[in-house]
């Protein structure tokens, strides 16, 4: 991936990490003949983060109901940490995978 491709897709790559709405905006903006592989990479990483957030929220809810340990709710902040890390990578024009979940699902 060359530097100009990364520069052109930088904004949408960062937007993809701003909640699920930002992910949808980046995904639909990056369709057709304007497809940018840097944006596609970060949209994929962002999708992994937000799917992980949903699964983690459900798991934490169940664990709290079973154990009554409300401190477990702090685990739901983990996806936000990963999203910030991904946005920083996009801002610095890096195409590094997110730790732990970046390889899930291939590509």
C-alpha positions as CSV (number, residue, x, y, z in Angstrom):
1,X,0.0,0.0,0.0
2,X,1.6,3.3,-1.1
3,X,1.7,6.5,0.9
4,X,-0.8,8.5,-1.3
5,X,-3.4,5.7,-0.8
6,X,-3.0,6.0,2.9
7,X,-3.2,9.8,2.9
8,X,-6.4,9.8,0.8
9,X,-8.1,7.3,3.2
10,X,-6.8,8.6,6.5
11,X,-10.0,10.5,7.5
12,X,-12.4,7.7,6.7
13,X,-10.1,5.2,8.4
14,X,-10.2,7.3,11.6
15,X,-14.0,7.8,11.3
16,X,-14.5,4.0,11.1
17,X,-13.4,3.8,14.8
18,X,-16.0,6.3,16.0
19,X,-18.8,4.0,17.1
20,X,-20.8,1.8,14.9
21,X,-22.3,4.8,13.1
22,X,-18.8,5.9,12.1
23,X,-18.1,2.4,10.9
24,X,-21.2,2.4,8.7
25,X,-20.3,5.8,7.2
26,X,-16.7,4.7,6.4
27,X,-18.0,1.4,4.9
28,X,-20.6,3.0,2.6
29,X,-18.3,5.9,1.6
30,X,-15.6,3.4,0.6
31,X,-17.7,1.6,-2.0
32,X,-17.5,1.4,-5.8
33,X,-14.8,3.0,-7.8
34,X,-13.6,5.1,-4.8
35,X,-12.5,2.0,-2.9
36,X,-9.4,2.6,-0.8
37,X,-7.6,-0.5,0.6
38,X,-6.3,1.5,3.6
39,X,-9.9,2.4,4.6
40,X,-11.0,-1.2,3.9
41,X,-8.3,-2.5,6.3
42,X,-9.4,-0.2,9.1
43,X,-13.1,-0.8,8.5
44,X,-12.4,-4.5,8.9
45,X,-10.5,-3.9,12.2
46,X,-13.2,-1.6,13.4
47,X,-15.9,-4.2,12.6
48,X,-14.0,-6.7,14.7
49,X,-13.9,-4.3,17.6
50,X,-17.6,-3.5,17.6
51,X,-18.6,-7.1,17.2
52,X,-16.3,-7.9,20.2
53,X,-18.0,-5.1,22.1
54,X,-21.4,-6.6,21.6
55,X,-20.3,-10.1,22.6
56,X,-18.3,-8.8,25.6
57,X,-21.3,-6.7,26.8
58,X,-23.6,-9.8,26.7
59,X,-21.0,-12.0,28.5
60,X,-20.3,-9.4,31.2
61,X,-24.0,-8.9,31.7
62,X,-24.5,-12.6,32.2
63,X,-21.5,-12.9,34.5
64,X,-22.7,-10.0,36.6
65,X,-26.2,-11.6,36.9
66,X,-24.6,-14.9,38.0
67,X,-21.9,-13.6,40.3
68,X,-23.2,-10.2,41.5
69,X,-19.7,-8.7,41.0
70,X,-20.5,-5.3,39.5
71,X,-16.9,-4.5,39.1
72,X,-16.9,-6.7,36.0
73,X,-18.7,-4.0,34.2
74,X,-15.4,-2.2,33.7
75,X,-14.5,-4.9,31.2
76,X,-16.9,-3.2,28.8
77,X,-14.4,-0.3,28.4
78,X,-11.9,-2.6,26.6
79,X,-13.4,-2.1,23.1
80,X,-13.1,1.6,23.5
81,X,-9.4,1.2,24.3
82,X,-8.9,-0.9,21.2
83,X,-10.9,1.7,19.1
84,X,-8.6,4.5,20.3
85,X,-5.6,2.3,19.5
86,X,-7.0,1.7,16.0
87,X,-7.7,5.4,15.5
88,X,-4.2,6.3,16.5
89,X,-2.8,3.7,14.0
90,X,-5.0,5.2,11.3
91,X,-3.9,8.7,12.2
92,X,-0.2,7.6,12.0
93,X,-0.9,5.9,8.6
94,X,-0.1,2.4,10.0
95,X,-1.9,-0.7,8.9
96,X,-1.2,-2.7,12.0
97,X,-3.8,-5.2,13.3
98,X,-5.5,-4.6,16.6
99,X,-4.0,-6.8,19.4
100,X,-5.8,-10.1,20.2
101,X,-8.8,-9.7,17.9
102,X,-7.1,-8.3,14.8
103,X,-6.6,-11.7,13.2
104,X,-10.1,-13.1,13.9
105,X,-12.0,-13.9,10.7
106,X,-9.0,-13.8,8.4
107,X,-7.6,-11.1,6.2
